[in-house]
Structure formats: C-alpha cells, structure tokens
Amino acid sequence: MSSNISQNYPYSSETEEERASQIARAYAANAGLADKVRSESIALQQEGRWWVWKCPTEGCSGLLHSAGYARNARAVYTVCDTCGKTYLR
Ligand SMILES: [Zn+2]
C-alpha cells in the first residue's frame, strides 16, 4: 500500500452499484486482495455516488475505486480495477 496520500482531483464518479461491481472484479482478479483490503481498511458507509481516480501506477490505465476507509489515516482506501494495487485518496 502506498503511504503517499495524493492531492489528485477525482477523475470521475460512479454509482454504488458500479463501485461494488468494479471492486468485486478487482477482488476476483487479484488473489488475496479482498483479505488485504479487509485487514487494512474499515467498511464504507452507504453513499449514492463515489469518486473515481486515475491509477498512478506507471503504465497502468486503470481507475481507482473506493473499497473502504483507511484504518490509520483520514483517507479513502482505493483499489485499482486493472493492476490491483491499493492507494489512499
Ligand atoms: Zn492500476
């Protein structure tokens, strides 16, 4: 997990339904990712829409989706739908 909390502006937003399906896809494609997120974050509160950010991983064109809140920081814990890396936003 990157400890660098970026000030990047969100790229877009998505509905709760879209967010949930993207997170489910990322978990299915990356072994151990769901357990990692569960151990490092706390559950999101219910919201109608969520921000989406561009993944900062070099060479990755994926998007970051909200997966939880960081346990140790005031930040959203996000997961990339393409490379499976996690970032705080
Ligand atoms: Zn990525």
PDB file of the backbone (N, CA, C, O) and the ligand in Angstrom, with CONECT records:
HET     ZN  A 101       1
ATOM      1  N   MET A   1       0.843  -1.193   0.000  1.00  0.00           N
ATOM      2  CA  MET A   1       0.000   0.000   0.000  1.00  0.00           C
ATOM      3  C   MET A   1       0.879   1.244   0.000  1.00  0.00           C
ATOM      4  O   MET A   1       1.868   1.322   0.729  1.00  0.00           O
ATOM      5  N   SER A   2       0.509   2.202  -0.818  1.00  0.00           N
ATOM      6  CA  SER A   2       1.233   3.462  -0.838  1.00  0.00           C
ATOM      7  C   SER A   2       0.851   4.284   0.380  1.00  0.00           C
ATOM      8  O   SER A   2      -0.333   4.422   0.690  1.00  0.00           O
ATOM      9  N   SER A   3       1.839   4.832   1.073  1.00  0.00           N
ATOM     10  CA  SER A   3       1.536   5.668   2.225  1.00  0.00           C
ATOM     11  C   SER A   3       1.410   7.120   1.804  1.00  0.00           C
ATOM     12  O   SER A   3       1.120   7.996   2.619  1.00  0.00           O
ATOM     13  N   ASN A   4       1.629   7.358   0.532  1.00  0.00           N
ATOM     14  CA  ASN A   4       1.578   8.700  -0.008  1.00  0.00           C
ATOM     15  C   ASN A   4       0.130   9.078  -0.325  1.00  0.00           C
ATOM     16  O   ASN A   4      -0.463   8.539  -1.259  1.00  0.00           O
ATOM     17  N   ILE A   5      -0.433   9.995   0.443  1.00  0.00           N
ATOM     18  CA  ILE A   5      -1.811  10.407   0.199  1.00  0.00           C
ATOM     19  C   ILE A   5      -1.803  11.550  -0.802  1.00  0.00           C
ATOM     20  O   ILE A   5      -1.389  12.670  -0.500  1.00  0.00           O
ATOM     21  N   SER A   6      -2.263  11.240  -1.978  1.00  0.00           N
ATOM     22  CA  SER A   6      -2.197  12.207  -3.067  1.00  0.00           C
ATOM     23  C   SER A   6      -3.284  13.258  -2.952  1.00  0.00           C
ATOM     24  O   SER A   6      -4.358  13.017  -2.401  1.00  0.00           O
ATOM     25  N   GLN A   7      -2.978  14.428  -3.486  1.00  0.00           N
ATOM     26  CA  GLN A   7      -3.968  15.503  -3.544  1.00  0.00           C
ATOM     27  C   GLN A   7      -4.660  15.517  -4.905  1.00  0.00           C
ATOM     28  O   GLN A   7      -5.377  16.465  -5.225  1.00  0.00           O
ATOM     29  N   ASN A   8      -4.455  14.496  -5.691  1.00  0.00           N
ATOM     30  CA  ASN A   8      -5.059  14.445  -7.026  1.00  0.00           C
ATOM     31  C   ASN A   8      -6.564  14.638  -6.969  1.00  0.00           C
ATOM     32  O   ASN A   8      -7.242  14.145  -6.067  1.00  0.00           O
ATOM     33  N   TYR A   9      -7.066  15.363  -7.947  1.00  0.00           N
ATOM     34  CA  TYR A   9      -8.507  15.527  -8.046  1.00  0.00           C
ATOM     35  C   TYR A   9      -9.129  14.252  -8.594  1.00  0.00           C
ATOM     36  O   TYR A   9      -8.501  13.520  -9.358  1.00  0.00           O
ATOM     37  N   PRO A  10     -10.366  13.995  -8.198  1.00  0.00           N
ATOM     38  CA  PRO A  10     -11.038  12.816  -8.757  1.00  0.00           C
ATOM     39  C   PRO A  10     -11.168  12.934 -10.269  1.00  0.00           C
ATOM     40  O   PRO A  10     -11.238  14.035 -10.815  1.00  0.00           O
ATOM     41  N   TYR A  11     -11.199  11.810 -10.921  1.00  0.00           N
ATOM     42  CA  TYR A  11     -11.316  11.740 -12.373  1.00  0.00           C
ATOM     43  C   TYR A  11     -12.777  11.702 -12.778  1.00  0.00           C
ATOM     44  O   TYR A  11     -13.160  12.271 -13.800  1.00  0.00           O
ATOM     45  N   SER A  12     -13.595  11.029 -11.974  1.00  0.00           N
ATOM     46  CA  SER A  12     -14.991  10.831 -12.324  1.00  0.00           C
ATOM     47  C   SER A  12     -15.739  10.397 -11.070  1.00  0.00           C
ATOM     48  O   SER A  12     -15.194  10.449  -9.968  1.00  0.00           O
ATOM     49  N   SER A  13     -16.967   9.976 -11.237  1.00  0.00           N
ATOM     50  CA  SER A  13     -17.694   9.383 -10.116  1.00  0.00           C
ATOM     51  C   SER A  13     -18.520   8.227 -10.651  1.00  0.00           C
ATOM     52  O   SER A  13     -18.712   8.090 -11.859  1.00  0.00           O
ATOM     53  N   GLU A  14     -19.002   7.401  -9.744  1.00  0.00           N
ATOM     54  CA  GLU A  14     -19.764   6.227 -10.149  1.00  0.00           C
ATOM     55  C   GLU A  14     -20.836   5.944  -9.104  1.00  0.00           C
ATOM     56  O   GLU A  14     -20.764   6.425  -7.973  1.00  0.00           O
ATOM     57  N   THR A  15     -21.823   5.162  -9.499  1.00  0.00           N
ATOM     58  CA  THR A  15     -22.886   4.797  -8.557  1.00  0.00           C
ATOM     59  C   THR A  15     -22.380   3.712  -7.620  1.00  0.00           C
ATOM     60  O   THR A  15     -21.357   3.077  -7.876  1.00  0.00           O
ATOM     61  N   GLU A  16     -23.106   3.512  -6.542  1.00  0.00           N
ATOM     62  CA  GLU A  16     -22.766   2.440  -5.604  1.00  0.00           C
ATOM     63  C   GLU A  16     -22.741   1.088  -6.318  1.00  0.00           C
ATOM     64  O   GLU A  16     -21.887   0.245  -6.040  1.00  0.00           O
ATOM     65  N   GLU A  17     -23.680   0.892  -7.233  1.00  0.00           N
ATOM     66  CA  GLU A  17     -23.742  -0.378  -7.970  1.00  0.00           C
ATOM     67  C   GLU A  17     -22.483  -0.579  -8.815  1.00  0.00           C
ATOM     68  O   GLU A  17     -21.905  -1.666  -8.828  1.00  0.00           O
ATOM     69  N   GLU A  18     -22.065   0.472  -9.520  1.00  0.00           N
ATOM     70  CA  GLU A  18     -20.860   0.393 -10.350  1.00  0.00           C
ATOM     71  C   GLU A  18     -19.631   0.140  -9.477  1.00  0.00           C
ATOM     72  O   GLU A  18     -18.786  -0.696  -9.797  1.00  0.00           O
ATOM     73  N   ARG A  19     -19.548   0.878  -8.370  1.00  0.00           N
ATOM     74  CA  ARG A  19     -18.412   0.720  -7.464  1.00  0.00           C
ATOM     75  C   ARG A  19     -18.315  -0.720  -6.969  1.00  0.00           C
ATOM     76  O   ARG A  19     -17.248  -1.333  -7.001  1.00  0.00           O
ATOM     77  N   ALA A  20     -19.445  -1.243  -6.511  1.00  0.00           N
ATOM     78  CA  ALA A  20     -19.438  -2.602  -5.948  1.00  0.00           C
ATOM     79  C   ALA A  20     -19.021  -3.636  -6.987  1.00  0.00           C
ATOM     80  O   ALA A  20     -18.299  -4.581  -6.667  1.00  0.00           O
ATOM     81  N   SER A  21     -19.470  -3.465  -8.234  1.00  0.00           N
ATOM     82  CA  SER A  21     -19.128  -4.474  -9.234  1.00  0.00           C
ATOM     83  C   SER A  21     -17.658  -4.360  -9.643  1.00  0.00           C
ATOM     84  O   SER A  21     -17.017  -5.374  -9.919  1.00  0.00           O
ATOM     85  N   GLN A  22     -17.112  -3.129  -9.687  1.00  0.00           N
ATOM     86  CA  GLN A  22     -15.692  -2.966 -10.022  1.00  0.00           C
ATOM     87  C   GLN A  22     -14.801  -3.537  -8.917  1.00  0.00           C
ATOM     88  O   GLN A  22     -13.783  -4.169  -9.197  1.00  0.00           O
ATOM     89  N   ILE A  23     -15.191  -3.310  -7.668  1.00  0.00           N
ATOM     90  CA  ILE A  23     -14.410  -3.852  -6.552  1.00  0.00           C
ATOM     91  C   ILE A  23     -14.478  -5.381  -6.568  1.00  0.00           C
ATOM     92  O   ILE A  23     -13.474  -6.053  -6.331  1.00  0.00           O
ATOM     93  N   ALA A  24     -15.654  -5.921  -6.845  1.00  0.00           N
ATOM     94  CA  ALA A  24     -15.798  -7.385  -6.894  1.00  0.00           C
ATOM     95  C   ALA A  24     -14.917  -7.975  -7.989  1.00  0.00           C
ATOM     96  O   ALA A  24     -14.307  -9.028  -7.804  1.00  0.00           O
ATOM     97  N   ARG A  25     -14.853  -7.277  -9.154  1.00  0.00           N
ATOM     98  CA  ARG A  25     -13.998  -7.748 -10.254  1.00  0.00           C
ATOM     99  C   ARG A  25     -12.527  -7.707  -9.862  1.00  0.00           C
ATOM    100  O   ARG A  25     -11.773  -8.635 -10.154  1.00  0.00           O
ATOM    101  N   ALA A  26     -12.120  -6.618  -9.193  1.00  0.00           N
ATOM    102  CA  ALA A  26     -10.721  -6.492  -8.788  1.00  0.00           C
ATOM    103  C   ALA A  26     -10.357  -7.593  -7.788  1.00  0.00           C
ATOM    104  O   ALA A  26      -9.267  -8.161  -7.857  1.00  0.00           O
ATOM    105  N   TYR A  27     -11.265  -7.893  -6.863  1.00  0.00           N
ATOM    106  CA  TYR A  27     -11.009  -8.950  -5.884  1.00  0.00           C
ATOM    107  C   TYR A  27     -10.889 -10.302  -6.589  1.00  0.00           C
ATOM    108  O   TYR A  27     -10.029 -11.114  -6.247  1.00  0.00           O
ATOM    109  N   ALA A  28     -11.758 -10.536  -7.578  1.00  0.00           N
ATOM    110  CA  ALA A  28     -11.749 -11.823  -8.280  1.00  0.00           C
ATOM    111  C   ALA A  28     -10.465 -11.998  -9.086  1.00  0.00           C
ATOM    112  O   ALA A  28      -9.981 -13.117  -9.254  1.00  0.00           O
ATOM    113  N   ALA A  29      -9.911 -10.882  -9.589  1.00  0.00           N
ATOM    114  CA  ALA A  29      -8.741 -10.961 -10.464  1.00  0.00           C
ATOM    115  C   ALA A  29      -7.418 -10.957  -9.691  1.00  0.00           C
ATOM    116  O   ALA A  29      -6.377 -11.280 -10.263  1.00  0.00           O
ATOM    117  N   ASN A  30      -7.439 -10.603  -8.428  1.00  0.00           N
ATOM    118  CA  ASN A  30      -6.202 -10.471  -7.657  1.00  0.00           C
ATOM    119  C   ASN A  30      -6.282 -11.283  -6.362  1.00  0.00           C
ATOM    120  O   ASN A  30      -6.934 -10.877  -5.400  1.00  0.00           O
ATOM    121  N   ALA A  31      -5.617 -12.417  -6.356  1.00  0.00           N
ATOM    122  CA  ALA A  31      -5.664 -13.295  -5.190  1.00  0.00           C
ATOM    123  C   ALA A  31      -5.177 -12.563  -3.941  1.00  0.00           C
ATOM    124  O   ALA A  31      -4.132 -11.912  -3.960  1.00  0.00           O
ATOM    125  N   GLY A  32      -5.933 -12.675  -2.871  1.00  0.00           N
ATOM    126  CA  GLY A  32      -5.520 -12.095  -1.602  1.00  0.00           C
ATOM    127  C   GLY A  32      -5.900 -10.637  -1.430  1.00  0.00           C
ATOM    128  O   GLY A  32      -5.766 -10.090  -0.336  1.00  0.00           O
ATOM    129  N   LEU A  33      -6.373  -9.996  -2.498  1.00  0.00           N
ATOM    130  CA  LEU A  33      -6.670  -8.565  -2.414  1.00  0.00           C
ATOM    131  C   LEU A  33      -7.823  -8.274  -1.448  1.00  0.00           C
ATOM    132  O   LEU A  33      -7.756  -7.324  -0.669  1.00  0.00           O
ATOM    133  N   ALA A  34      -8.864  -9.081  -1.499  1.00  0.00           N
ATOM    134  CA  ALA A  34     -10.013  -8.844  -0.621  1.00  0.00           C
ATOM    135  C   ALA A  34      -9.590  -8.936   0.848  1.00  0.00           C
ATOM    136  O   ALA A  34     -10.019  -8.127   1.671  1.00  0.00           O
ATOM    137  N   ASP A  35      -8.752  -9.919   1.174  1.00  0.00           N
ATOM    138  CA  ASP A  35      -8.283 -10.066   2.565  1.00  0.00           C
ATOM    139  C   ASP A  35      -7.417  -8.886   2.966  1.00  0.00           C
ATOM    140  O   ASP A  35      -7.502  -8.397   4.093  1.00  0.00           O
ATOM    141  N   LYS A  36      -6.573  -8.425   2.030  1.00  0.00           N
ATOM    142  CA  LYS A  36      -5.702  -7.283   2.308  1.00  0.00           C
ATOM    143  C   LYS A  36      -6.541  -6.045   2.620  1.00  0.00           C
ATOM    144  O   LYS A  36      -6.288  -5.343   3.599  1.00  0.00           O
ATOM    145  N   VAL A  37      -7.532  -5.787   1.783  1.00  0.00           N
ATOM    146  CA  VAL A  37      -8.382  -4.611   1.997  1.00  0.00           C
ATOM    147  C   VAL A  37      -9.118  -4.725   3.333  1.00  0.00           C
ATOM    148  O   VAL A  37      -9.212  -3.755   4.084  1.00  0.00           O
ATOM    149  N   ARG A  38      -9.636  -5.916   3.618  1.00  0.00           N
ATOM    150  CA  ARG A  38     -10.362  -6.110   4.872  1.00  0.00           C
ATOM    151  C   ARG A  38      -9.479  -5.859   6.086  1.00  0.00           C
ATOM    152  O   ARG A  38      -9.944  -5.329   7.095  1.00  0.00           O
ATOM    153  N   SER A  39      -8.200  -6.239   5.993  1.00  0.00           N
ATOM    154  CA  SER A  39      -7.329  -6.076   7.152  1.00  0.00           C
ATOM    155  C   SER A  39      -6.810  -4.645   7.286  1.00  0.00           C
ATOM    156  O   SER A  39      -6.435  -4.228   8.382  1.00  0.00           O
ATOM    157  N   GLU A  40      -6.783  -3.893   6.196  1.00  0.00           N
ATOM    158  CA  GLU A  40      -6.190  -2.551   6.231  1.00  0.00           C
ATOM    159  C   GLU A  40      -7.206  -1.422   6.193  1.00  0.00           C
ATOM    160  O   GLU A  40      -6.830  -0.252   6.268  1.00  0.00           O
ATOM    161  N   SER A  41      -8.476  -1.750   6.078  1.00  0.00           N
ATOM    162  CA  SER A  41      -9.473  -0.678   5.981  1.00  0.00           C
ATOM    163  C   SER A  41     -10.724  -1.056   6.754  1.00  0.00           C
ATOM    164  O   SER A  41     -10.899  -2.202   7.167  1.00  0.00           O
ATOM    165  N   ILE A  42     -11.586  -0.073   6.939  1.00  0.00           N
ATOM    166  CA  ILE A  42     -12.881  -0.331   7.561  1.00  0.00           C
ATOM    167  C   ILE A  42     -13.975  -0.095   6.532  1.00  0.00           C
ATOM    168  O   ILE A  42     -13.771   0.617   5.549  1.00  0.00           O
ATOM    169  N   ALA A  43     -15.118  -0.687   6.758  1.00  0.00           N
ATOM    170  CA  ALA A  43     -16.183  -0.676   5.752  1.00  0.00           C
ATOM    171  C   ALA A  43     -16.662   0.739   5.441  1.00  0.00           C
ATOM    172  O   ALA A  43     -16.699   1.613   6.307  1.00  0.00           O
ATOM    173  N   LEU A  44     -17.021   0.929   4.197  1.00  0.00           N
ATOM    174  CA  LEU A  44     -17.568   2.212   3.754  1.00  0.00           C
ATOM    175  C   LEU A  44     -18.966   2.410   4.311  1.00  0.00           C
ATOM    176  O   LEU A  44     -19.691   1.451   4.575  1.00  0.00           O
ATOM    177  N   GLN A  45     -19.332   3.680   4.484  1.00  0.00           N
ATOM    178  CA  GLN A  45     -20.727   3.982   4.771  1.00  0.00           C
ATOM    179  C   GLN A  45     -21.474   4.009   3.444  1.00  0.00           C
ATOM    180  O   GLN A  45     -20.879   4.205   2.384  1.00  0.00           O
ATOM    181  N   GLN A  46     -22.754   3.816   3.515  1.00  0.00           N
ATOM    182  CA  GLN A  46     -23.556   3.807   2.289  1.00  0.00           C
ATOM    183  C   GLN A  46     -23.642   5.206   1.699  1.00  0.00           C
ATOM    184  O   GLN A  46     -24.015   6.164   2.377  1.00  0.00           O
ATOM    185  N   GLU A  47     -23.293   5.300   0.433  1.00  0.00           N
ATOM    186  CA  GLU A  47     -23.376   6.567  -0.287  1.00  0.00           C
ATOM    187  C   GLU A  47     -23.994   6.284  -1.642  1.00  0.00           C
ATOM    188  O   GLU A  47     -23.932   5.159  -2.138  1.00  0.00           O
ATOM    189  N   GLY A  48     -24.587   7.303  -2.239  1.00  0.00           N
ATOM    190  CA  GLY A  48     -25.185   7.123  -3.558  1.00  0.00           C
ATOM    191  C   GLY A  48     -24.163   7.121  -4.670  1.00  0.00           C
ATOM    192  O   GLY A  48     -24.271   6.361  -5.633  1.00  0.00           O
ATOM    193  N   ARG A  49     -23.133   8.010  -4.522  1.00  0.00           N
ATOM    194  CA  ARG A  49     -22.107   8.094  -5.557  1.00  0.00           C
ATOM    195  C   ARG A  49     -20.731   8.123  -4.914  1.00  0.00           C
ATOM    196  O   ARG A  49     -20.561   8.552  -3.772  1.00  0.00           O
ATOM    197  N   TRP A  50     -19.748   7.649  -5.687  1.00  0.00           N
ATOM    198  CA  TRP A  50     -18.374   7.555  -5.200  1.00  0.00           C
ATOM    199  C   TRP A  50     -17.437   8.176  -6.203  1.00  0.00           C
ATOM    200  O   TRP A  50     -17.683   8.118  -7.407  1.00  0.00           O
ATOM    201  N   TRP A  51     -16.355   8.777  -5.716  1.00  0.00           N
ATOM    202  CA  TRP A  51     -15.338   9.298  -6.620  1.00  0.00           C
ATOM    203  C   TRP A  51     -14.541   8.147  -7.227  1.00  0.00           C
ATOM    204  O   TRP A  51     -14.416   7.063  -6.657  1.00  0.00           O
ATOM    205  N   VAL A  52     -14.011   8.439  -8.410  1.00  0.00           N
ATOM    206  CA  VAL A  52     -13.125   7.513  -9.128  1.00  0.00           C
ATOM    207  C   VAL A  52     -11.865   8.303  -9.467  1.00  0.00           C
ATOM    208  O   VAL A  52     -11.953   9.457  -9.886  1.00  0.00           O
ATOM    209  N   TRP A  53     -10.698   7.696  -9.292  1.00  0.00           N
ATOM    210  CA  TRP A  53      -9.434   8.373  -9.608  1.00  0.00           C
ATOM    211  C   TRP A  53      -8.660   7.560 -10.636  1.00  0.00           C
ATOM    212  O   TRP A  53      -8.852   6.351 -10.762  1.00  0.00           O
ATOM    213  N   LYS A  54      -7.776   8.244 -11.373  1.00  0.00           N
ATOM    214  CA  LYS A  54      -6.858   7.559 -12.290  1.00  0.00           C
ATOM    215  C   LYS A  54      -5.806   6.826 -11.461  1.00  0.00           C
ATOM    216  O   LYS A  54      -5.302   7.354 -10.471  1.00  0.00           O
ATOM    217  N   CYS A  55      -5.488   5.622 -11.872  1.00  0.00           N
ATOM    218  CA  CYS A  55      -4.455   4.860 -11.174  1.00  0.00           C
ATOM    219  C   CYS A  55      -3.087   5.491 -11.448  1.00  0.00           C
ATOM    220  O   CYS A  55      -2.747   5.736 -12.606  1.00  0.00           O
ATOM    221  N   PRO A  56      -2.288   5.763 -10.389  1.00  0.00           N
ATOM    222  CA  PRO A  56      -0.965   6.369 -10.584  1.00  0.00           C
ATOM    223  C   PRO A  56       0.137   5.365 -10.913  1.00  0.00           C
ATOM    224  O   PRO A  56       1.274   5.772 -11.152  1.00  0.00           O
ATOM    225  N   THR A  57      -0.162   4.072 -10.933  1.00  0.00           N
ATOM    226  CA  THR A  57       0.861   3.085 -11.259  1.00  0.00           C
ATOM    227  C   THR A  57       1.367   3.320 -12.672  1.00  0.00           C
ATOM    228  O   THR A  57       0.577   3.481 -13.603  1.00  0.00           O
ATOM    229  N   GLU A  58       2.696   3.339 -12.833  1.00  0.00           N
ATOM    230  CA  GLU A  58       3.272   3.596 -14.137  1.00  0.00           C
ATOM    231  C   GLU A  58       2.825   2.549 -15.152  1.00  0.00           C
ATOM    232  O   GLU A  58       2.942   1.348 -14.909  1.00  0.00           O
ATOM    233  N   GLY A  59       2.319   3.008 -16.280  1.00  0.00           N
ATOM    234  CA  GLY A  59       1.915   2.087 -17.324  1.00  0.00           C
ATOM    235  C   GLY A  59       0.538   1.493 -17.148  1.00  0.00           C
ATOM    236  O   GLY A  59       0.087   0.713 -17.986  1.00  0.00           O
ATOM    237  N   CYS A  60      -0.140   1.854 -16.066  1.00  0.00           N
ATOM    238  CA  CYS A  60      -1.483   1.312 -15.824  1.00  0.00           C
ATOM    239  C   CYS A  60      -2.515   2.359 -16.205  1.00  0.00           C
ATOM    240  O   CYS A  60      -2.413   3.519 -15.807  1.00  0.00           O
ATOM    241  N   SER A  61      -3.502   1.944 -16.972  1.00  0.00           N
ATOM    242  CA  SER A  61      -4.553   2.887 -17.391  1.00  0.00           C
ATOM    243  C   SER A  61      -5.839   2.654 -16.621  1.00  0.00           C
ATOM    244  O   SER A  61      -6.909   3.105 -17.029  1.00  0.00           O
ATOM    245  N   GLY A  62      -5.728   1.944 -15.497  1.00  0.00           N
ATOM    246  CA  GLY A  62      -6.914   1.614 -14.709  1.00  0.00           C
ATOM    247  C   GLY A  62      -7.437   2.778 -13.887  1.00  0.00           C
ATOM    248  O   GLY A  62      -6.875   3.873 -13.895  1.00  0.00           O
ATOM    249  N   LEU A  63      -8.512   2.518 -13.188  1.00  0.00           N
ATOM    250  CA  LEU A  63      -9.142   3.511 -12.329  1.00  0.00           C
ATOM    251  C   LEU A  63      -9.206   2.982 -10.896  1.00  0.00           C
ATOM    252  O   LEU A  63      -9.339   1.782 -10.654  1.00  0.00           O
ATOM    253  N   LEU A  64      -9.106   3.920  -9.964  1.00  0.00           N
ATOM    254  CA  LEU A  64      -9.180   3.565  -8.542  1.00  0.00           C
ATOM    255  C   LEU A  64     -10.617   3.692  -8.059  1.00  0.00           C
ATOM    256  O   LEU A  64     -11.276   4.706  -8.287  1.00  0.00           O
ATOM    257  N   HIS A  65     -11.091   2.647  -7.390  1.00  0.00           N
ATOM    258  CA  HIS A  65     -12.448   2.634  -6.852  1.00  0.00           C
ATOM    259  C   HIS A  65     -12.387   2.526  -5.331  1.00  0.00           C
ATOM    260  O   HIS A  65     -11.500   1.870  -4.785  1.00  0.00           O
ATOM    261  N   SER A  66     -13.322   3.165  -4.659  1.00  0.00           N
ATOM    262  CA  SER A  66     -13.340   3.152  -3.199  1.00  0.00           C
ATOM    263  C   SER A  66     -13.657   1.747  -2.683  1.00  0.00           C
ATOM    264  O   SER A  66     -14.634   1.123  -3.097  1.00  0.00           O
ATOM    265  N   ALA A  67     -12.818   1.269  -1.777  1.00  0.00           N
ATOM    266  CA  ALA A  67     -13.030  -0.066  -1.207  1.00  0.00           C
ATOM    267  C   ALA A  67     -13.293   0.001   0.290  1.00  0.00           C
ATOM    268  O   ALA A  67     -13.857  -0.932   0.862  1.00  0.00           O
ATOM    269  N   GLY A  68     -12.888   1.098   0.934  1.00  0.00           N
ATOM    270  CA  GLY A  68     -13.068   1.223   2.376  1.00  0.00           C
ATOM    271  C   GLY A  68     -12.460   2.521   2.841  1.00  0.00           C
ATOM    272  O   GLY A  68     -12.039   3.345   2.029  1.00  0.00           O
ATOM    273  N   TYR A  69     -12.413   2.708   4.152  1.00  0.00           N
ATOM    274  CA  TYR A  69     -11.704   3.856   4.719  1.00  0.00           C
ATOM    275  C   TYR A  69     -10.426   3.336   5.352  1.00  0.00           C
ATOM    276  O   TYR A  69     -10.429   2.284   5.992  1.00  0.00           O
ATOM    277  N   ALA A  70      -9.326   4.075   5.173  1.00  0.00           N
ATOM    278  CA  ALA A  70      -8.051   3.662   5.760  1.00  0.00           C
ATOM    279  C   ALA A  70      -8.162   3.626   7.282  1.00  0.00           C
ATOM    280  O   ALA A  70      -8.786   4.501   7.882  1.00  0.00           O
ATOM    281  N   ARG A  71      -7.560   2.617   7.904  1.00  0.00           N
ATOM    282  CA  ARG A  71      -7.616   2.491   9.363  1.00  0.00           C
ATOM    283  C   ARG A  71      -6.802   3.578  10.051  1.00  0.00           C
ATOM    284  O   ARG A  71      -7.191   4.075  11.107  1.00  0.00           O
ATOM    285  N   ASN A  72      -5.665   3.950   9.450  1.00  0.00           N
ATOM    286  CA  ASN A  72      -4.723   4.829  10.137  1.00  0.00           C
ATOM    287  C   ASN A  72      -4.618   6.222   9.534  1.00  0.00           C
ATOM    288  O   ASN A  72      -3.699   6.970   9.869  1.00  0.00           O
ATOM    289  N   ALA A  73      -5.521   6.571   8.673  1.00  0.00           N
ATOM    290  CA  ALA A  73      -5.448   7.887   8.038  1.00  0.00           C
ATOM    291  C   ALA A  73      -6.843   8.325   7.668  1.00  0.00           C
ATOM    292  O   ALA A  73      -7.748   7.507   7.502  1.00  0.00           O
ATOM    293  N   ARG A  74      -7.006   9.637   7.541  1.00  0.00           N
ATOM    294  CA  ARG A  74      -8.291  10.164   7.089  1.00  0.00           C
ATOM    295  C   ARG A  74      -8.299  10.115   5.586  1.00  0.00           C
ATOM    296  O   ARG A  74      -8.087  11.132   4.926  1.00  0.00           O
ATOM    297  N   ALA A  75      -8.534   8.977   5.051  1.00  0.00           N
ATOM    298  CA  ALA A  75      -8.460   8.809   3.604  1.00  0.00           C
ATOM    299  C   ALA A  75      -9.341   7.650   3.169  1.00  0.00           C
ATOM    300  O   ALA A  75      -9.693   6.769   3.953  1.00  0.00           O
ATOM    301  N   VAL A  76      -9.676   7.688   1.902  1.00  0.00           N
ATOM    302  CA  VAL A  76     -10.409   6.566   1.327  1.00  0.00           C
ATOM    303  C   VAL A  76      -9.387   5.556   0.817  1.00  0.00           C
ATOM    304  O   VAL A  76      -8.399   5.918   0.177  1.00  0.00           O
ATOM    305  N   TYR A  77      -9.640   4.299   1.109  1.00  0.00           N
ATOM    306  CA  TYR A  77      -8.760   3.215   0.686  1.00  0.00           C
ATOM    307  C   TYR A  77      -9.282   2.732  -0.664  1.00  0.00           C
ATOM    308  O   TYR A  77     -10.396   2.218  -0.761  1.00  0.00           O
ATOM    309  N   THR A  78      -8.463   2.904  -1.707  1.00  0.00           N
ATOM    310  CA  THR A  78      -8.947   2.578  -3.048  1.00  0.00           C
ATOM    311  C   THR A  78      -8.175   1.414  -3.668  1.00  0.00           C
ATOM    312  O   THR A  78      -7.040   1.115  -3.299  1.00  0.00           O
ATOM    313  N   VAL A  79      -8.844   0.774  -4.624  1.00  0.00           N
ATOM    314  CA  VAL A  79      -8.279  -0.377  -5.319  1.00  0.00           C
ATOM    315  C   VAL A  79      -8.338  -0.101  -6.815  1.00  0.00           C
ATOM    316  O   VAL A  79      -9.355   0.368  -7.325  1.00  0.00           O
ATOM    317  N   CYS A  80      -7.242  -0.393  -7.521  1.00  0.00           N
ATOM    318  CA  CYS A  80      -7.231  -0.236  -8.979  1.00  0.00           C
ATOM    319  C   CYS A  80      -7.943  -1.415  -9.625  1.00  0.00           C
ATOM    320  O   CYS A  80      -7.724  -2.565  -9.244  1.00  0.00           O
ATOM    321  N   ASP A  81      -8.809  -1.125 -10.617  1.00  0.00           N
ATOM    322  CA  ASP A  81      -9.553  -2.205 -11.285  1.00  0.00           C
ATOM    323  C   ASP A  81      -8.711  -2.945 -12.308  1.00  0.00           C
ATOM    324  O   ASP A  81      -9.159  -3.942 -12.875  1.00  0.00           O
ATOM    325  N   THR A  82      -7.492  -2.469 -12.551  1.00  0.00           N
ATOM    326  CA  THR A  82      -6.662  -3.090 -13.584  1.00  0.00           C
ATOM    327  C   THR A  82      -5.420  -3.770 -13.002  1.00  0.00           C
ATOM    328  O   THR A  82      -5.192  -4.953 -13.258  1.00  0.00           O
ATOM    329  N   CYS A  83      -4.616  -3.040 -12.224  1.00  0.00           N
ATOM    330  CA  CYS A  83      -3.386  -3.641 -11.703  1.00  0.00           C
ATOM    331  C   CYS A  83      -3.581  -4.212 -10.294  1.00  0.00           C
ATOM    332  O   CYS A  83      -2.727  -4.954  -9.808  1.00  0.00           O
ATOM    333  N   GLY A  84      -4.682  -3.877  -9.643  1.00  0.00           N
ATOM    334  CA  GLY A  84      -4.964  -4.450  -8.325  1.00  0.00           C
ATOM    335  C   GLY A  84      -4.197  -3.811  -7.184  1.00  0.00           C
ATOM    336  O   GLY A  84      -4.276  -4.282  -6.049  1.00  0.00           O
ATOM    337  N   LYS A  85      -3.447  -2.735  -7.464  1.00  0.00           N
ATOM    338  CA  LYS A  85      -2.731  -2.059  -6.379  1.00  0.00           C
ATOM    339  C   LYS A  85      -3.710  -1.201  -5.581  1.00  0.00           C
ATOM    340  O   LYS A  85      -4.782  -0.838  -6.064  1.00  0.00           O
ATOM    341  N   THR A  86      -3.307  -0.883  -4.333  1.00  0.00           N
ATOM    342  CA  THR A  86      -4.177  -0.081  -3.471  1.00  0.00           C
ATOM    343  C   THR A  86      -3.517   1.262  -3.181  1.00  0.00           C
ATOM    344  O   THR A  86      -2.298   1.353  -3.037  1.00  0.00           O
ATOM    345  N   TYR A  87      -4.327   2.280  -3.100  1.00  0.00           N
ATOM    346  CA  TYR A  87      -3.840   3.639  -2.826  1.00  0.00           C
ATOM    347  C   TYR A  87      -4.807   4.350  -1.896  1.00  0.00           C
ATOM    348  O   TYR A  87      -5.999   4.043  -1.861  1.00  0.00           O
ATOM    349  N   LEU A  88      -4.271   5.311  -1.137  1.00  0.00           N
ATOM    350  CA  LEU A  88      -5.129   6.157  -0.313  1.00  0.00           C
ATOM    351  C   LEU A  88      -5.463   7.426  -1.072  1.00  0.00           C
ATOM    352  O   LEU A  88      -4.606   8.021  -1.726  1.00  0.00           O
ATOM    353  N   ARG A  89      -6.707   7.829  -0.979  1.00  0.00           N
ATOM    354  CA  ARG A  89      -7.141   9.055  -1.656  1.00  0.00           C
ATOM    355  C   ARG A  89      -7.979   9.891  -0.705  1.00  0.00           C
ATOM    356  O   ARG A  89      -8.446  10.967  -1.078  1.00  0.00           O
TER     357      ARG A  89
HETATM  358 ZN    ZN A 101      -3.583   0.333 -11.747  1.00  0.00          ZN2+
END
